[in-house]
């Protein structure tokens, strides 16, 4: 797939750069930054230095004298918005675009030209320690979320940097591991979201990943950076390395990397390579041109003054609307505290909130609202909000005194609100988890409380999935808040008290056991390689194909109201049309509260063109309805979403029968309809190693083969006898044509095969 060879025709040198008057050494110097966060300036051509900064859910702007890329050093206070794991659960691109614009307003006000985000890697395994920075296990949902955030960021004159390109799906050995991925899953699962964001939002910067892809470091991969990104996708922005990822700067620049970060003072290596012709000067001119283009796009003024109260309000809204109501038996939620009752709030996370991830994205939050404080402020006048920590965050072992205190409190309360989740140390950039369970002391606590708490409500806070299967039967209600950002307490109170009707839906499957997960047998790899042996079957594709029970399915989320679906209509479009299908369905809010519903469209392809999962998400829409309100939802399915990436053919879909499935989750399909899409022939290229069956099916070469076969008397010989026998025919059709040519009595030899192919076997 990639030999790491020198670029050829993919580089389109800029006349501006070539005529700039910069020396070869000056051009070479622009391939690396000036320091940790700044690009090099070239005053003679009017190219200013540009400041880059983390992060994807809040600005992590550091002093140049004390920089780091691990979130350890100090940074200025900034709004901490909910991370990608939470925003994706909103299934609301418009909301994500608003958050992107808000991020950029703060960045611009602080003199930042490029934000290093969003992260767009697929959640291949729930163990990945950086999953909180990524959107989904599904490439369509991931891609649409990233498109929205990039558009929002860049609407404010600040560049977005989409990362990590590509197949960076684990933190274990991330600097050395080779992600070995077959062609179809690479294109359809791991590159598809990047392709969407490049084509639909044109991010001004793309960041390579630390890992190798099929044996080649991504920043040294000419195939990935020049053939695919800059060539096939037409990307015109800057390609930057992840911090400290460049081991061979000559190979990286030659492959298509434009900017090495952080900056290194030594440029002799690249300069000497250019002098010797190992790096074409046209490639350096291309680097200069791309940096000039970036400088022409970004803003260098401070923009308008940022309303930090409005920023906080948006963070609160985003967190609350993204909450996923996993379970709600006996209408345990929203809470209905009595005027004289006691609400038992139990769990250290209620007063020591987990609201963001650890690592390079960590934000010095401008303010922070604790859930315990917010609940007391809202309920204090009428309800005794009593607290017990129940467990410690710095230990996994139960503490008998804390459990006893929690049990005593629960015994005198009508409702127990239990805060559970993962501590900071459990998941972070640079390391992966070992299991998907809650800490032992938290599971022990919930089991103990189950005996004394008739109404147990669980609020979860963590960045990657945890299974609830071992303990969910103890709880009447479970709300998945993920990581909420700085407005944590307000958002939690809004949802639990019913001021906000949760409308989040799971952007990833919650499995019952780690052993059930798609990558379980191949992760984390060995000897420097991790084999993506599950292929296309990532996330719900895997669970559906195996008809496997899950804890909670992809797309799942309940509401404080109910929605009915009716009158499904599917309009197929002719081949060659931009759209493959238009899906319409009527949705009615049949409950007593206003609420949001995510209408999801899955497609089961029955065309037989390629092996495919039982169903795949192809579109969705989020609607907000008042009680009793009905709306007609229309969802367009572009033709490109129906295509497969076939070896030697590129993206193809030849029509045929598909089943359209519309529902509230991947496992809650309400309506289905089967339609026939106009067929277009797809001719697979033949070789000598194509089977006899594949040759016979070819509309042109199949006829030539048949004619030559009959001309040589094949129909009368042993081969003809075998072909007339049902068992023999099945055997012969499965053998490559060159293989058949080796058998005595077969009427064709290798020269005949070469002749049929036009001289190529």
DOLUM-286380 format. One line per 4 residues: their letters; for each residue x, y, z of C-alpha. Coordinates in steps of 0.2 Angstrom, whole numbers, plus 5000, padded with zeros to 4 digits. Layout:
<nodes>
A	X Y Z; ...
</nodes>
This chain:
<nodes>
XXXX	5000 5000 5000; 5014 5012 5004; 5032 5010 5000; 5037 5027 5008
XXXX	5044 5032 4991; 5049 5049 4985; 5035 5060 4980; 5033 5064 4961
XXXX	5018 5072 4953; 5008 5076 4969; 5018 5092 4973; 5012 5107 4965
XXXX	5025 5121 4968; 5019 5138 4971; 5025 5152 4960; 5024 5164 4975
XXXX	5036 5152 4985; 5048 5149 4970; 5049 5168 4966; 5050 5173 4985
XXXX	5069 5176 4985; 5071 5164 5000; 5087 5154 5000; 5086 5136 5000
XXXX	5091 5136 5019; 5078 5148 5023; 5065 5137 5015; 5072 5122 5024
XXXX	5070 5132 5041; 5052 5134 5038; 5049 5115 5039; 5051 5116 5058
XXXX	5044 5128 5071; 5052 5142 5080; 5049 5135 5097; 5036 5124 5106
XXXX	5021 5133 5100; 5026 5145 5086; 5030 5143 5068; 5045 5151 5060
XXXX	5042 5169 5053; 5050 5174 5036; 5048 5193 5036; 5056 5195 5019
XXXX	5041 5187 5011; 5028 5194 5024; 5026 5178 5033; 5022 5180 5051
XXXX	5025 5168 5065; 5009 5159 5070; 5004 5152 5087; 4997 5135 5089
XXXX	4989 5129 5105; 4979 5114 5113; 4966 5110 5114; 4950 5102 5107
XXXX	4938 5107 5121; 4946 5122 5129; 4961 5133 5126; 4977 5127 5135
XXXX	4988 5142 5132; 5005 5141 5140; 5019 5153 5144; 5033 5150 5131
XXXX	5045 5148 5145; 5037 5133 5153; 5029 5123 5139; 5024 5105 5138
XXXX	5012 5094 5128; 5006 5083 5142; 4995 5095 5152; 5007 5096 5166
XXXX	5013 5114 5165; 5002 5129 5170; 4991 5137 5157; 4980 5152 5157
XXXX	4962 5150 5164; 4949 5146 5150; 4932 5139 5147; 4932 5120 5149
XXXX	4919 5114 5137; 4913 5096 5137; 4925 5085 5127; 4922 5076 5111
XXXX	4915 5060 5120; 4901 5071 5127; 4898 5082 5112; 4896 5067 5101
XXXX	4882 5060 5112; 4872 5076 5108; 4871 5070 5090; 4869 5088 5086
XXXX	4881 5096 5074; 4873 5113 5076; 4877 5113 5094; 4895 5106 5091
XXXX	4898 5120 5078; 4893 5133 5091; 4905 5126 5104; 4919 5126 5090
XXXX	4915 5145 5087; 4916 5148 5106; 4932 5139 5107; 4939 5150 5093
XXXX	4933 5166 5101; 4944 5163 5116; 4959 5158 5106; 4958 5173 5095
XXXX	4957 5184 5110; 4973 5177 5116; 4982 5178 5100; 4981 5160 5095
XXXX	4980 5156 5076; 4977 5137 5076; 4968 5126 5089; 4975 5108 5090
XXXX	4959 5099 5088; 4947 5091 5085; 4952 5073 5087; 4945 5061 5075
XXXX	4951 5044 5079; 4939 5029 5079; 4935 5021 5096; 4941 5004 5091
XXXX	4943 4998 5109; 4935 5005 5124; 4952 5003 5133; 4960 5018 5124
XXXX	4965 5030 5137; 4962 5045 5125; 4944 5040 5120; 4937 5055 5129
XXXX	4945 5066 5115; 4937 5056 5101; 4919 5056 5095; 4913 5039 5091
XXXX	4915 5021 5085; 4906 5026 5069; 4915 5035 5055; 4899 5044 5049
XXXX	4895 5051 5066; 4913 5055 5070; 4915 5064 5053; 4899 5075 5055
XXXX	4904 5080 5072; 4922 5085 5066; 4915 5094 5051; 4904 5104 5063
XXXX	4918 5109 5075; 4930 5113 5061; 4917 5125 5053; 4914 5133 5070
XXXX	4932 5136 5074; 4937 5143 5057; 4921 5154 5056; 4931 5165 5069
XXXX	4947 5167 5059; 4956 5153 5069; 4962 5137 5061; 4957 5120 5066
XXXX	4970 5106 5066; 4961 5089 5064; 4971 5074 5072; 4978 5061 5073
XXXX	4980 5056 5055; 4978 5041 5055; 4974 5024 5064; 4980 5031 5081
XXXX	4967 5020 5091; 4977 5015 5106; 4990 5024 5118; 5000 5008 5122
XXXX	5016 5009 5113; 5009 5023 5102; 5026 5030 5097; 5032 5013 5089
XXXX	5017 5003 5086; 5012 4999 5068; 4993 4998 5065; 4991 4985 5052
XXXX	4974 4988 5043; 4967 4980 5027; 4962 4991 5013; 4943 4991 5015
XXXX	4943 4995 5034; 4956 5007 5032; 4946 5017 5020; 4929 5014 5026
XXXX	4932 5015 5045; 4948 5024 5049; 4950 5037 5035; 4932 5040 5031
XXXX	4929 5053 5044; 4945 5062 5039; 4940 5062 5021; 4923 5070 5026
XXXX	4931 5084 5036; 4943 5088 5022; 4930 5088 5009; 4916 5097 5018
XXXX	4925 5109 5030; 4943 5111 5023; 4953 5111 5040; 4968 5123 5039
XXXX	4979 5111 5047; 4980 5092 5049; 4991 5083 5062; 4999 5066 5059
XXXX	5000 5053 5072; 5014 5045 5082; 5011 5027 5076; 5016 5018 5060
XXXX	5002 5013 5048; 5006 4996 5039; 5024 4998 5044; 5027 5016 5039
XXXX	5027 5031 5051; 5012 5042 5046; 5023 5057 5044; 5035 5047 5032
XXXX	5020 5040 5022; 5020 5047 5005; 5005 5037 5001; 4995 5044 5016
XXXX	5001 5062 5015; 5003 5065 4996; 4994 5052 4987; 4978 5052 4998
XXXX	4977 5068 5008; 4985 5081 4996; 4982 5071 4980; 4965 5061 4980
XXXX	4957 5073 4993; 4965 5089 4986; 4970 5095 5003; 4978 5113 5002
XXXX	4982 5116 5021; 4997 5113 5032; 5002 5095 5037; 5010 5096 5055
XXXX	5018 5082 5065; 5012 5077 5082; 5024 5084 5095; 5040 5075 5094
XXXX	5034 5062 5081; 5047 5066 5068; 5062 5053 5068; 5068 5056 5050
XXXX	5065 5074 5045; 5071 5071 5027; 5059 5056 5024; 5045 5066 5032
XXXX	5047 5082 5022; 5049 5071 5006; 5033 5062 5010; 5022 5078 5012
XXXX	5025 5084 5030; 5025 5103 5030; 5029 5107 5048; 5039 5098 5062
XXXX	5034 5102 5079; 5040 5107 5092; 5053 5118 5083; 5071 5112 5083
XXXX	5085 5124 5080; 5095 5111 5068; 5089 5113 5050; 5106 5107 5042
XXXX	5098 5089 5039; 5084 5095 5028; 5095 5109 5020; 5108 5096 5015
XXXX	5096 5084 5009; 5088 5098 4998; 5106 5103 4992; 5109 5085 4987
XXXX	5092 5083 4978; 5085 5071 4991; 5071 5083 4994; 5065 5092 4978
XXXX	5066 5111 4980; 5048 5111 4973; 5043 5101 4989; 5050 5116 5000
XXXX	5042 5128 4989; 5026 5119 4992; 5029 5120 5011; 5031 5139 5010
XXXX	5016 5141 4999; 5005 5131 5012; 5012 5142 5026; 5008 5158 5017
XXXX	4990 5151 5013; 4988 5148 5032; 4994 5165 5037; 4982 5172 5024
XXXX	4967 5163 5032; 4970 5166 5051; 4967 5182 5060; 4981 5191 5069
XXXX	4970 5203 5079; 4962 5199 5096; 4944 5200 5090; 4930 5205 5101
XXXX	4930 5204 5120; 4924 5187 5126; 4909 5186 5137; 4914 5172 5149
XXXX	4897 5171 5156; 4890 5167 5139; 4904 5154 5137; 4900 5146 5153
XXXX	4881 5145 5149; 4885 5137 5132; 4896 5124 5141; 4882 5121 5153
XXXX	4869 5118 5139; 4880 5107 5129; 4884 5096 5144; 4865 5095 5149
XXXX	4858 5091 5132; 4872 5078 5129; 4868 5068 5144; 4862 5050 5140
XXXX	4848 5043 5151; 4853 5024 5150; 4839 5018 5162; 4824 5025 5171
XXXX	4812 5013 5179; 4797 5018 5189; 4800 5036 5183; 4814 5038 5196
XXXX	4819 5053 5186; 4817 5067 5186; 4819 5069 5205; 4804 5074 5215
XXXX	4810 5078 5232; 4797 5081 5245; 4796 5097 5255; 4802 5088 5271
XXXX	4812 5074 5264; 4831 5070 5263; 4840 5067 5247; 4856 5057 5250
XXXX	4870 5062 5239; 4883 5049 5240; 4900 5047 5231; 4916 5057 5232
XXXX	4914 5062 5214; 4899 5073 5219; 4911 5085 5228; 4927 5081 5218
XXXX	4920 5081 5200; 4928 5072 5185; 4924 5084 5171; 4938 5083 5159
XXXX	4952 5071 5153; 4971 5071 5157; 4985 5075 5145; 4988 5088 5132
XXXX	4969 5093 5131; 4968 5097 5150; 4961 5115 5153; 4964 5126 5167
XXXX	4945 5129 5170; 4939 5147 5171; 4927 5141 5184; 4920 5125 5191
XXXX	4903 5120 5198; 4902 5105 5209; 4886 5094 5208; 4884 5094 5227
XXXX	4885 5113 5228; 4873 5115 5213; 4860 5103 5221; 4861 5111 5238
XXXX	4858 5128 5230; 4843 5122 5220; 4835 5111 5234; 4842 5118 5250
XXXX	4826 5128 5255; 4815 5113 5254; 4826 5097 5255; 4839 5091 5266
XXXX	4853 5087 5254; 4865 5076 5264; 4882 5070 5259; 4893 5055 5262
XXXX	4909 5052 5251; 4907 5033 5251; 4924 5029 5243; 4941 5037 5240
XXXX	4947 5042 5223; 4965 5038 5226; 4961 5019 5231; 4952 5005 5223
XXXX	4949 4996 5240; 4933 4999 5250; 4935 5009 5266; 4923 5001 5279
XXXX	4920 5018 5288; 4915 5027 5273; 4903 5013 5267; 4895 5013 5285
XXXX	4893 5031 5284; 4885 5030 5267; 4873 5016 5273; 4868 5026 5288
XXXX	4863 5041 5277; 4854 5030 5264; 4844 5022 5277; 4835 5039 5282
XXXX	4833 5045 5264; 4819 5043 5252; 4831 5044 5237; 4849 5040 5235
XXXX	4859 5049 5222; 4875 5040 5219; 4889 5048 5210; 4901 5035 5201
XXXX	4914 5035 5188; 4933 5035 5185; 4946 5045 5193; 4959 5055 5183
XXXX	4972 5041 5186; 4961 5028 5177; 4962 5035 5160; 4974 5048 5152
XXXX	4984 5052 5137; 4999 5040 5135; 4991 5025 5143; 4977 5013 5141
XXXX	4965 5005 5154; 4966 4987 5158; 4947 4984 5160; 4930 4992 5158
XXXX	4924 4991 5176; 4921 5004 5189; 4934 5004 5203; 4931 4990 5215
XXXX	4927 5001 5230; 4913 5009 5220; 4905 4992 5215; 4906 4987 5233
XXXX	4897 5003 5238; 4883 5001 5226; 4880 4983 5231; 4880 4988 5249
XXXX	4867 5002 5246; 4856 4991 5236; 4850 4983 5252; 4844 4999 5260
XXXX	4840 5011 5246; 4823 5008 5238; 4826 5022 5225; 4844 5022 5219
XXXX	4849 5034 5205; 4866 5033 5198; 4875 5048 5189; 4891 5042 5180
XXXX	4906 5053 5175; 4920 5046 5165; 4929 5047 5148; 4928 5030 5141
XXXX	4914 5017 5143; 4912 5007 5158; 4900 4992 5159; 4885 4993 5170
XXXX	4880 4975 5168; 4886 4968 5185; 4877 4981 5195; 4864 4990 5184
XXXX	4849 4979 5192; 4852 4988 5208; 4848 5005 5201; 4831 5012 5196
XXXX	4839 5025 5185; 4856 5028 5177; 4862 5044 5168; 4878 5044 5158
XXXX	4885 5062 5159; 4903 5057 5152; 4914 5072 5155; 4904 5088 5157
XXXX	4917 5102 5157; 4917 5116 5169; 4898 5118 5171; 4897 5100 5178
XXXX	4887 5104 5193; 4874 5115 5185; 4872 5103 5170; 4870 5088 5182
XXXX	4857 5097 5192; 4848 5103 5176; 4845 5085 5171; 4842 5076 5187
XXXX	4829 5089 5192; 4820 5089 5175; 4824 5107 5170; 4833 5099 5155
XXXX	4826 5084 5147; 4841 5073 5142; 4842 5070 5123; 4859 5062 5122
XXXX	4862 5046 5113; 4876 5034 5114; 4890 5037 5101; 4898 5020 5106
XXXX	4891 5004 5111; 4893 4999 5130; 4898 4981 5130; 4893 4968 5144
XXXX	4911 4962 5145; 4928 4967 5139; 4930 4950 5131; 4915 4954 5119
XXXX	4924 4969 5111; 4929 4968 5093; 4948 4971 5096; 4949 4959 5111
XXXX	4960 4946 5103; 4971 4958 5093; 4974 4972 5106; 4987 4978 5110
XXXX	4997 4968 5098; 5015 4961 5099; 5032 4964 5092; 5028 4982 5087
XXXX	5012 4977 5077; 4994 4977 5081; 4983 4968 5068; 4966 4976 5065
XXXX	4959 4958 5063; 4941 4963 5066; 4941 4972 5049; 4925 4982 5046
XXXX	4917 4975 5061; 4921 4989 5073; 4908 4994 5087; 4890 4990 5083
XXXX	4895 4982 5067; 4903 4968 5077; 4890 4966 5090; 4876 4965 5076
XXXX	4885 4953 5065; 4887 4941 5080; 4870 4944 5086; 4878 4948 5103
XXXX	4869 4955 5119; 4876 4972 5124; 4875 4982 5140; 4867 4997 5130
XXXX	4867 4998 5111; 4874 5011 5100; 4862 5026 5098; 4853 5022 5114
XXXX	4846 5035 5125; 4829 5037 5134; 4819 5053 5138; 4807 5060 5151
XXXX	4794 5059 5137; 4790 5046 5123; 4791 5047 5104; 4781 5037 5091
XXXX	4787 5034 5073; 4775 5032 5058; 4772 5033 5039; 4790 5029 5033
XXXX	4793 5034 5015; 4809 5030 5005; 4812 5039 4989; 4826 5031 4979
XXXX	4836 5042 4967; 4843 5037 4950; 4861 5032 4948; 4872 5047 4945
XXXX	4862 5058 4957; 4871 5066 4972; 4858 5057 4983; 4855 5039 4984
XXXX	4839 5040 4995; 4828 5052 5004; 4820 5045 5019; 4804 5053 5027
XXXX	4796 5048 5044; 4783 5056 5055; 4788 5058 5073; 4776 5062 5087
XXXX	4780 5067 5105; 4767 5057 5114; 4772 5061 5132; 4769 5076 5143
XXXX	4786 5085 5142; 4795 5094 5128; 4810 5083 5122; 4823 5080 5109
XXXX	4823 5064 5098; 4837 5057 5087; 4830 5049 5072; 4843 5036 5065
XXXX	4843 5028 5048; 4853 5012 5046; 4855 5003 5029; 4856 4985 5027
XXXX	4865 4982 5010; 4858 4966 5001; 4866 4970 4984; 4880 4957 4986
XXXX	4893 4969 4979; 4904 4967 4994; 4904 4958 5011; 4896 4971 5023
XXXX	4890 4972 5041; 4871 4968 5045; 4868 4987 5045; 4877 5004 5045
XXXX	4872 5021 5051; 4869 5032 5035; 4860 5047 5042; 4852 5055 5057
XXXX	4842 5070 5062; 4838 5078 5079; 4821 5086 5082; 4814 5095 5097
XXXX	4796 5093 5100; 4783 5099 5112; 4770 5087 5120; 4758 5081 5106
XXXX	4768 5089 5092; 4771 5079 5076; 4784 5083 5063; 4789 5076 5047
XXXX	4808 5072 5047; 4817 5071 5031; 4834 5063 5030; 4845 5063 5014
XXXX	4857 5049 5011; 4871 5055 4999; 4877 5042 4986; 4894 5043 4993
XXXX	4888 5036 5010; 4882 5020 5001; 4899 5016 4993; 4912 5003 4997
XXXX	4931 5005 4994; 4935 4990 4983; 4953 4985 4979; 4958 4992 4962
XXXX	4941 5001 4959; 4941 5014 4972; 4924 5020 4979; 4909 5010 4971
XXXX	4891 5005 4974; 4882 4996 4960; 4864 4998 4967; 4852 4984 4971
XXXX	4841 4979 4985; 4844 4988 5002; 4833 4988 5018; 4831 5005 5026
XXXX	4829 5004 5045; 4823 5019 5055; 4823 5019 5073; 4829 5026 5090
XXXX	4845 5016 5091; 4854 5002 5082; 4844 4990 5092; 4827 4999 5093
XXXX	4822 4999 5074; 4804 5006 5073; 4801 5005 5054; 4808 4996 5039
XXXX	4806 4997 5020; 4815 4988 5006; 4819 4997 4990; 4828 4993 4974
XXXX	4842 5006 4969; 4846 5008 4951; 4860 4996 4946; 4876 5001 4938
XXXX	4889 4988 4933; 4905 4986 4942; 4919 4978 4933; 4932 4971 4944
XXXX	4949 4971 4936; 4955 4953 4931; 4972 4945 4933; 4979 4928 4930
XXXX	4975 4925 4949; 4957 4929 4947; 4946 4913 4948; 4937 4905 4934
XXXX	4921 4911 4941; 4927 4929 4941; 4933 4927 4923; 4916 4920 4917
XXXX	4907 4934 4926; 4917 4948 4917; 4906 4955 4903; 4920 4957 4890
XXXX	4934 4945 4895; 4922 4932 4900; 4916 4930 4882; 4934 4930 4876
XXXX	4938 4916 4888; 4923 4906 4883; 4927 4908 4864; 4945 4903 4866
XXXX	4939 4888 4878; 4928 4882 4864; 4940 4885 4850; 4953 4874 4860
XXXX	4940 4860 4862; 4938 4862 4880; 4919 4858 4880; 4923 4841 4873
XXXX	4938 4837 4885; 4940 4833 4903; 4938 4851 4908; 4921 4851 4899
XXXX	4915 4836 4908; 4920 4843 4925; 4911 4859 4921; 4895 4849 4917
XXXX	4895 4840 4934; 4888 4851 4948; 4902 4846 4960; 4916 4847 4947
XXXX	4910 4864 4941; 4910 4871 4959; 4928 4866 4961; 4934 4872 4944
XXXX	4926 4889 4946; 4935 4892 4963; 4952 4890 4955; 4963 4904 4948
XXXX	4964 4904 4929; 4983 4902 4930; 4981 4888 4942; 4970 4879 4930
XXXX	4982 4882 4916; 4995 4871 4926; 4984 4855 4924; 4987 4843 4910
XXXX	4971 4842 4899; 4966 4860 4903; 4964 4868 4885; 4973 4885 4890
XXXX	4991 4888 4895; 4999 4903 4903; 5002 4911 4886; 4984 4910 4883
XXXX	4980 4919 4899; 4993 4932 4895; 4985 4934 4878; 4967 4937 4886
XXXX	4974 4950 4898; 4983 4959 4884; 5000 4953 4888; 4999 4954 4907
X	4997 4939 4918
</nodes>
